[in-house]
Amino acid sequence: MSENDNDNKSTSDVQAENLAEDWSILSRFEQGQRVRELVASGHSMRGLARIIGVSEATIRKGAISPTSLPPSEKPWSPVWPASREP
């Protein structure tokens, strides 16, 4: 990719590409948080699924409220791994 290609991308497009790169190392909570931010900035869930390389269902699940996550994925939960910071 040339430098000129980066000049034509919006900040949210770059953030979506960064999310795609980081997707596999993020917790479900972090994935959902970043998906919600990108949707709020104008990205469609379908478009994010395409950029990230996952199904639309995966994106929809990630965009749901964090309160519906299992306890092990909630940063405020007593079972949240001690090695993680919220």
Buried (B, 14 or more C-beta within 10 A) or exposed (E): EEEEEEEEEEEBBEBBBEBBEEBEEBBBBBBBBBBBEBBEEEBEBEBBBBBBEBEBEBBEBBBEEBEEBEEEBBBEBEEBEEEEEE
